Amino acid sequence: APRTRTPAPQSRLSGEERRKTLVGAFAVADARGIRGRTVLLVDDVMTSGNTFAHCAKALLDGGAFRVWCASVARRLKD
């Protein structure tokens, strides 16, 4: 899902701050390519999962049947 705006860098924000900055950050501009389809989202690093959650919601709201998420790395809590 394309970004409707670019949120602040997420790496130094708390989980709650990340959730707030991502609200409304993604939307589907043209659903013809995803309507009724399964979509795979890929990101380099997953920290809290908020980016995946908000992007997946935008894709589902835009007509995707199912959304799978995959990341190359996961940040572990300190």
Secondary structure, DSSP 8 states (H G I E B T S, - for coil): --BSS-----TTS-HHHHHHHHTT-B--S-GGGTTT-EEEEEEEEESSSHHHHHHHHHHHHTT-SEEEEEEEEE----
